[in-house]
Amino acid sequence: MNVLTREAIYISSIARTLWKLRHVKPDAPHTISDIFEGLAADKPGNVAVLYQDRVLTYAELAAGANRYAHWALRQGIGRGDVAVLFMEGCPEYLMAWLGLVKLGAVAALINTNLRGAALAHSIAIANARHAIVGVELIRAYQDAMASAEARPVVWVTGGAAPGSEDLDAALHEASPLALDKAVREGLTAKDNAFYIYTSGTTGLPKAANFSHMRMLYMMYGFAGALDAKESDRMYDALPLYHSTGGVCAVGVALTTGGSLVIRRKFSVHEFWSDCFRYRPTFFQYIGELCRYLLNAPPGPHERDHAIRAITGNGLRPEIWDAFQQRFAIPKIIEFYGATEGNVSMLNYDGRKGAVGRVPSYMRALIPTRIVRFDVEKEMPVRSADGFCIECADDEAGEAVGRVRNEAGATFEGYTGRADTEKKLLRDVFEKGDVWFRTGDLMRRDAQGYFYFVDRIGDTFRWKGENVATSEVAEALSVVPGIAEANVYGVAVPGQDGRAGMAALVANADFDPAAVGKALERNLPAYARPVFLRLMPALETTGTFKQRKVELVREGFDPARIAEPLYWRNPVSGAYERLDGAGYAEIAAGKVKL
């Protein structure tokens, strides 16, 4: 692709997006509810959602959302009130949050993998009086909330559960007709629509504020990048509690009159069969999903599909070409964006490995910069005049985005003010300016393409989720037989992200089986360490911070490590001794972690 073609693609994509966003302003009374209600009125017979054997039109999806809105209104849920949403992906999930935001209420989208203390914490910080819980998750919810001081009223859907209200019966009695728009009078795009949770860089999950404006920027941004039309279908096998699967993918369909194909959980074996069956024209990916598909044996439908473009993040350069060629993908639009941040970009023209581009003529409109970073101090470097130093071409540094009080440049922060302040960098290039810290190391080339390098700090990514090492260490510290724990991520050949590993100081009570059972109760599956290393003592710095660099470098290779090593068998969930033969099997990709 020549330079002129790349520039034409970039400019036309930006123009489409800006045209869609022309009415999205902080104080405008324009929300996703207005857009969806307009489409339901204008195109009631269009297919909105396909799920298993169900086909729902816009009129039917709107009726379901209206029932949720009437139910919520009857419970006293109104503008600014929060309701917890804890259920797996299905059409009712969309109905629930669409119904809540019709009232100007806020849906707290809880990660369905959370268990124990992390789940209870996420519910507590939402300050909700009501919780919508899928019957498939009610046991996890009840276990987590057993000792909570304040508990929302629980409404279960999809089946009955003792101690819970019957939401399905209440919805059956609720009206399917639209509410008077007066119930959300005064609601504007800058008001909150969601709490979307992120692990951040340390500690328990944080609830990030997510406004209608931010939602529309993401939805329209992806619809513009894909040039989506009402004849298109988006296949979405990602969790609906994430901004990627729950906002970006959903928005491509529900802002254009197109269709959304929902799968409750991703299946590598059913993926291309679904694409053959439902004939989507797009799908949303994360890097791990792409690697799973590439590692799978050939299937009958992997090239027999109607896909014309895919979009997502985390598709690594080393598998980019192989993935695109094997599955006959015409176009890949990689993107970058943090759930809570103001830094986002898209790789409109498909440059391999790039997460986006900010050409020189767009720097004023897209204030994203990369600043020199001190890895030891984990802070940007400042010059003698006290200001940060922008990186040269191809120099890695932390990506930051200028915070301005205008659409697309705000930082909406978290429910906790202290958590919000930690993400802000002040006096960066001039006195008084404020920039959002992404916590990501990136580099930019001479053409303005950005490339992801790595995460900063103690958080690592595994199975598409951010894992906070402090949370894992805390869970390990209360297990009998463990005196100290140092948690970190290690690279595994052929795997995206980093697998969790814990160096442990253990005593005579240490029992690998007990460790596995304890972590099952208190951590989601992706956060449980894959590897354990027993050590006589943990090395610390002069300020008592645990050293990780050497541990990360040594990884989990028994040939380099004299101490006992264990790995978590994914079938049994138990920790077993790891020897050279086991290491070789994992390194060769013969074991699914």
Summary of the structure (lengths in Angstrom):
residues: 593
radius of gyration: 24.0
end to end distance: 38.4
largest distance: 70.0
contacts: 2015
relative contact order: 0.09
helix: 32%
strand: 25%
